[in-house]
Amino acid sequence: MISRILLAATFLLAFSTVWAQSQRVEVAGGLGYMFGGVADETLKDEGVETLQEALSLDAAVNYGILADVRLKPKMQLELLWDQQPTQLEAYDRGTGQPIKTVDVRVDYFHAGLLYSWSQTTRQPFIGGTIGVTRMDPGEGFGSETYVSAGPVFGYRTYLSRHFGIRFHTRVLVTYIPSGELFADSSGEGFTHHKQTFMTEMQVGLGIILGW
């Protein structure tokens, strides 16, 4: 009896491993929530802190599409597009009050690698991606596109040969140069006082389709 149970367990483990590895390409659509997005906190040079206007993105829901291509049994190429409809705000650092607000669409276009050490239908994973961040406020303001990158870690589980669920947390870091950002036709926009890195945190849930 015990030998039969062990044999059945071995068969199920082997089947689930083959099942999880059988998909060459996976596509996932999902929703998430992004927060952070402070582009300019303060002007601080040579130890002197001066309160100035600050730029930030409001926390908001995002949506996107992921495509994963299996390169090796434990390695995948990941391509992603994420979009966050939100608001860009300029704050008076002295009073903490917003002085200008416009709607903005933030798009991330990234490519990178994922690694999972599990070969079963339940797979934790880690990885990283690099690409660009495009911020487009419309309303007469110009768009901005900058290099961005960040790590990702998460967990996915396969419910059938062609269907699964994915949870992940991603950190997206975007390089922001100094100068006038999102300038309008007159050349005026949001003043960004020095080179910084804008960081957004993303928590996401996706539905996986594989073949």
Secondary structure by P-SEA (a helix, b strand, c coil): caaaaaaaaaaaaaaaaaaaacccbbbbbbcccccccccccccccccbbbbcbbbbbcbbbbbbbbbbbbccccbbbbbbbbbbbbbbbbbccccccccbbbbbbbbbbbcbbbbbcccccccccccccccbbbbbbcccbbbbbbbbcccccbbbbbcccccccccbbbbbbbbbbcccccccccccccccccbbbbbbbbbbbbbbbcc
